[in-house]
C-alpha cells in the first residue's frame, strides 16, 4: 500500500532535452489610461445602476423575487411578472394625456405671409391663407385634405400598437405609392390596343354601322352594311365569335339591344325591321307602321318602354318597344338628324338639319322646349351623359358644343360650356362614357379622325389616338357598360377595340 501511494503522488517528468520548440505568445499592447473616459463610464454606470454596491443589491432582490414567483406559480396562484414587451397598462392608455413626440419651436413662429414672401408665391386671400396665420397650420390642413390623418399620427388612437408599420408611414407620405383615386386623370389616357372585336369574321361591312355592348354580359354586337349581325365574347385576348346571322338584301344601318338585352332590333332602309331573339337565336320580321318607310335611325328608351324612330319630313315616330306598334307621332321643324333620351326616359331630344333642338315631354308627348345649337348650320349627332349633367351636339362643320343640361332646358339660346374644335369634318358619331367623365366623337371623312374629351378639365387627351394607331375612316363608336372598353368601327369592316386601364370592369 505505501508503494502504491508513492506511485500515485509521483509527478510525471517531461523529457525536454533534445527537443526544439518555440512558443508564440501574442504581444499585449497596452494603451495609456484615459482618465476622462473612465470617469465618464463610471458616471454613466452610476446613473444606470446606482453604483457597484447598489447593482449587486438589485441582483440579489431580483433573485429573491424570481424564487418567490416560482413558488407562487407552483401553488396555483397567477404571476404578475411584467416582461415589459408588447404589454401596456390600461391605466397608462389615457388618450387625453398623449402628446406629439416632437415639436419644432421654429415652425410655430413662421407666419403665412413670411413663408409666401420667401417662396415668391401667392395664395387666395382669406381663411387659413391669411398672412397673419401660422404657416404650420396651413400645411397641416393641406396634408389632411389630400391624404387624411394617418393612424400613426392620430393622438386619439386606442393603443400604440395601432400606429401602423413603417410602410404605412412611407406610403401615407407619398414616397412609395400614390393614393388611389377613382377620378379619371386628365393629362394622359392609359389605354391598350387589344385584338379587334370582330377579328374572326370581318364580314359585317364593308361599312360598320353599329356597335353595341350587352348591358349585363361581356358580349359585343357588330352589324354592318353587308347585312350580317355578329356576337362576340369580349375578353380583349381572344374575342371569340359566339354567333352570326345573315339577312339577305337587308343592309343593317342601325342595331340596338332591347328588352333587357334578350332582344336585338335591326333596322335598315326598308319598311320593316328584324327582331332577333338572342335566347332562341331566332329572327322575326316585323312590318313598320303605316307612314314609316325606313328605320335607319332609332333608339330605345332606358326603361325599354319606347322605341323612337326618326322618319322623313321632321317626323319622329314613337313606337312600343315590345309590340312595335305606333303610339304617337312627334314633329319638329326641319329634317331629323339625331335623337336621344335623357337617362330617366322622361324627355326626348331631337336635333335637326337647321341647327335647332326640340325637347318633348314623354308624359304629355308634347313639345316642352326648343333651343338653338350655337353656331350650328346643320346638326348631325346628339348625346346626353348618364349623369344628366351634360348634352353634346355635333355638326356637319366638325364642331362639338358641350352644354349644361340646366342651360338648354331654361334658355332658347344657351351658351356652350365648351366648344370643341379638334375635328374639321362632319361629326359622324358622338357618345359619353357611362361614368360621364369623357366624351368620344369621330368623323368618317378622314382616317383616324377621333378624339376623347375629358369633361373635368375641358381638354382632349393628347395621346389618343397615337401615331401608331390605324383605325381607318371611323363610322361609329361605343363604350362598354363600365367603360372598360371603347370600340371604333370603320369603312373596312374592322372594329378596333381598346382597353381603358383606369376602369377595372367591363
N, C-alpha and C positions, 0 to 999 in steps of 0.2 A: 504493500500500500504506500509506504513512503516513497518508494521508487516511482510509482505511477504519479504521485503527487508532484514529484520533482519534474517529470516529463511534461506534465500539464502546464506548469508555470514557466517552462522554459521558453524563451523568446527566440523566434527564428531569425537567424542571421542571414542577411542577403550578401551574396558574393558580388562585390563591386570591382574587384580587381580585374583588369584587362578588358573592361567594357567601356566603350566610348559613347557617351550620350550627352545631349545638351537640352536643357530645359529653357523654353522661351516663355518668359513672363511678360505680359503686357505692361508697358510703362504707363503709370498713372500720372496724368497731367493735372497738377493742382492749380486751380485758379485762385487768384487773390480774393480774399473775402470782401464782399461788398456790404459794408455795414448798413448803408442806407437801404439796400434791397432787403436784407434780413429784418431790419426794423419794420419795413412796410409789411412783410409777410407776417410778422408777429402781430402787428396791429390788426391786420385783416382776420387772422385766426382768432384773436381775442374778440373781435366783433361777432364772428360767426359762432364760435364755440364757447366763448367766455373763459378762455384760458385753458391750460392743460388740466388743472385740477377739476375745474367745472366740467370739462369734456368727459373725463373719466367718471365723474359722479353721474353725469347724464347717461352714460352707457350702463352703469350699474342699475339705475332706475328703469331703463328700457328693458333690461334682462328680467327684472322683477315683474314688470307689467306683462311681459310676454309669458312668463311662467304662470302668473295668475290667470291670464286669458286662456291658456290651455286647460288649466284646472276647471275653469268655469264652463268651457265647451264640453269637457268630459262629463260634467254634472248635468248637462242638458240645458243650461242657460245660453242665451244668444249673445254673441260677442258684438260690441260696438266699436271694434277696432277700425279706424278710418285710414284707408290707404292713401287718400288724397288724390286719386286718379279717377277721372270720369265721374266723380260724385260731387254733389253740391247740396249744401244745407238749404232747405226750403226757406229758412228764416233769412238767408242772405240774398234771396232772389227777389228783393223788393224792387219793383220796376221804377218807382219814383226816385230811388237813390242812384240809378245808373246814369253815368255822365260820359261824355266823349273822352276817349283815351288820350287825345292830343288836340290842343287848340293853339293856333298860331296867333299870337297877340298882334302881329303886324297887320294881319288881314282885317282885323276889326277897325283899324284906323284909316283904311283906304275908302274913300267915297266914290260914288259912281262918276261924278264929274271929273275927279282927278284921274281915274283909270281911263276914261274915254279920251281925255286930253293926251295922255301918254301913248295911247294906241292910235290916235289920229282918226277916230271914227265917231259916228253919231248914231243915236238911237231915238225912236219915237218918244216924245215927252209924256210924262205922267206915269202914275203907278210906281212900280219898282224901278223904273228908269229915271226917276227924279234925281237930279245931280247931288242932292244932299243925303241920299240914302247910302247905306253900306253896300259896297261892291260885292262882298261875300254873300249877302242875301240875294242879290240878283243872280249870281252864278248858281247858288243852291236852287233857286226857283227854276232856272233853265234846265238844270240837270234832272230835277224831279219831273218836270213837264215832259222831257224827252224819254227818260228811262224809268221814272218812278223811284220809289225809295227801296233800295235793295235790302235783303234781310240782314246782311252783315252790318248795315248802317242804321238799323232800327233800334232805338234805345228802349222801346217798349216790348221787345220780344220776350218770350217767357223764360228762355234759358240761353246760356252761352253756346250750347251745342247746336242751336238753330241758326247760328251765324252763317253757315254755309262754308264751302270749301274755297281754296284759293282760285280754282277755276271759275267759280261763280263771281268772285270779285273781279277777275280779269275780264270775263265776258260782259259784266254789267258796265265796266268802264269802257268797253268798246275796243279793247286791244286784240282780242282773239276772234270774236264773232260780232256781226252786226245784228241788232234786234230785228226779228222777222216783222215784216209789215204786210198787211193784207191789201194795201193800196197799190195799184199798178204804177210802177216808176214811169217817169215822163221823159227821161233822157234817151235811153236806148231800149229797144224791144228785144227781149230774149226769145228767140224762136229757132226752130229747126225744120228744115225741109225734109219731109219724110216721103215714103213711096206714094206715088199718085193714087188717088182714091179708086179710080177705075182702070188700074194698070192691067187687069186681067181681060178686060173687054175692049175698051177704047173704040166702041162701035155705036155709042149712043148718038153721036153727032152726025155730020161734022160740027154743027153748032150745038154747044151745051147750053140749054135754055133754063134749066132748073137744077138746083142742088138743095136738098132738104136733109136735115138730120132728125132722126126719130126722137120724140120728146122724152122717152124713158129708156130706150135700149140703144146700145152703141152700134147703130145702123145708119148708114147714109144712103140716100136715094139720088140717083143721077138719071136725068131724062134729057133727050135732045131731039134735033130735027129729023133723025133717022127713024123716029117712031119707036124707040126702044127705051124701056124703063128698067133699070138695074138696081139691085140692093146689094150693099157691101157691108161686111163687118169691119168697123173702124177700130183698128188697134195700132196704126202707124207703122207696123212692121210688115204684115202680110196683106191686110185689107182684102181678105178673101171674098170672092163673089158668092152671095147667098142665093140670088135668084134673078132671072131676067125674063122680061115679057116683051114681045114684039107686037106692034099694032100696024097692020098693013094699011098704007095710004093715010096714016094719021100722024103727021109730024107733031110731036109734043112740044108745045110752046110754053106751057105752064103746068106745074105739078105741085101738089101740096098734100101733106098728111092731114087726115081728118078723123073724127070720131075717136079721139084719144090715142091716135096712132094705129088703129086697127084697119084704117082705110086709106087708100091713096086715090086722089081725084086728079085725073089727067085731062087737060084742055088743049084745044087746037083751033084751027081756023074753020072748023066745021060746026054745024048747028047741033052737035051732040057731044057728049063727054063720056069718058070711061070711069066707072067706079071700080077700083080694084080691091077686093077683099084680101088683105095680107095674111089672114089666118088660113083661109081656104085656098089661097093662090088662084082666085077666080075673078076674071074681069066681067063687068056688066055694063053694057052700052045703055046710056040714058039720053033721051032727047031733051034739048033745052026748051024752055017755054017759048011760046009764040012771040015773035018780035026780036028774039035774041039769036042772032045768026052765027055767033062765034064766041069762043071762051079763051081768048089769048091772054087775058089779064084778070085774075081773080084772087081773092084772099078769103081765108076762113077766120071767123071771129074767135077771140081767145076762149070763149066758153063753148066753141063748136056748135053754136046755135044757128049762125047766119053764114051765108056764102054770098059775098058781094062780087058782082061781075061787071067789068067796065064794057059798055056797049058803044054803039055809034051815036053820033049827034048829041053828045053830052049826057047820055043816059047811063045810070048805074042801076043794075037790076039786083034787087035784094032777094035771095032765094033761101029756102030752108036747107041747111047743110045736110039734113037726113033724107028728106024726100026729094030734094032738088026742085020743088015747086016754088013759083014766084010768090013772094009775099007783098012786095010793093015796088014801085018804080020811082027812082030819085033822079033829079035833073040838075045840071049845072050849066053855066054859060061857057061855051067852048067845048073842045074835044077832050075827053077824059084821057089823061096820060098816066096817072098813078093814083092808087087808093090805099088807105091804111086805117086800121082800127087802133084806138088807144088801148092800153093794157087791160082796162076793165071791160072793153067792148061796148061802152055806153055811147061813144062818139065814133063817127066815120068821117075821115078826111079824104077829100078828092082834089088832086092837082089837075090843072088844065093847060092846054097849049097857049093860053093867053096870059099865064102867069098868076092867075087868081086861084086861091084855095078855098074850097067850100067845106063847111063843117055841118054834119047832120046829127041830130039827136035821135038815138035808136029807139027811145021810148015813144016819142011823138012822131018819129020818122019825118021830121020837118027840118028845114034849114035853120040852124041855130046861129051861125056866124059866117062871115066871109072876110077874108083879108088878102092883101096883095103881097106877093113874094117880091121883095125889094130887088129891083134891077133885073128881074127875070122877064125875058121875052117869050120863052117857050119852056114850060116845065116838063120834066121827064121822069123824075123819081121823087119818092116821099117815104119817110121813115120816122117812127116815134120810138123813143127809148122806153125800156121796160120800167124805168123809174117814173115815167110820165113827166119828166122834167124838161126834156128837150124834144124839138121837132126839127128835122133836117130836110131841106128841099133842094133837089138838084135841077140844073137847067141844061138846055142844049148848048149853051155857051161855055160849059165846063165850070160853072160857078156853083158852089155849095153854100147855102145860107143856113146857119145854125141859130135857131130861135129858142127862147124860153117858152114853155107851154102857157104860162100865165100871160105872156105878152101877146101871143097870137090869138088868144081867146078874148082879150079885152080891147084890142086895137085893130082898126082896119088897115093901118099902115105901120105894122110893128117894125121895130129896128132890130136887125140881127145882132145877136151877141158876138158872132164871129162870121166873117165872110172868108171862105176858104178858096184860094185861087191857085192851088197847086197843079191842077189839070187844065189843059187848054182846049180840049174837045168835049163833046156832049157826054154828060154823066149817064152811064148805062144802068148801073145798079148802085144801091146805097142802103147800108144796114148798120144799126147799132149792135154792139155785142150784148149778150144777156145781162151783164153786170153794169151796163150803162157807163162804162169807163172809156170806151173808144168808139169811133165811127169809121167804118170802112166804105170806100167808094171807088169806082172804077170807070173806065171808058174803053170801048171796044175798037176805037179808030186807030189807036197807037199801041204797039206792043208794050207789055209790062206797065201799062198806064193804070196804076192803082196806088192808093195811099191809105195809111191808117192814122187817124187823127186822135190825139189824146185830149179828152174833154176837160180834164182838170187843169192842165197847163195851157191849153189852147194852141198847141203846136202839133205838127205831124212828126212821126218817128222818122228820123233821118236815115236810119239803117234798114228800112224796109220799103220796097224791095231792094236788095243789094245788086251789085253789078253782075254777079254770077247767076242770079235767078232768072230763069227763062220761063215766062208764063204765057207768052203769045198775046193775042188780042182777046182780052178778058170780056166775056159777055155776062157773067153772073157770079155772085159770091154769097157766102153764108157762113155763120158761126155755129158751132155745136152748142147744145143747151147750157153747158157750164163754161163755155169759152175756151175749152182746152184745145180746140182745133178751129182753123179757118180754112175754107176751101175756095178755089177760084176755077171756074170753067171757062174755056176759050173756044175759038172757032175751029180748032183742030181736034176736037173730040177728046181733049185731055182735061182732067180735073186735078190741079195741083193742090196738095194738102200740106199744111204747115202745123207744127205743134207749137203752141204758145206756152212756154215753160212757166210763166208766172201762175197759170191756172193749173191746179193739180188734177182736176177731174175732167171727164169727157164733156 
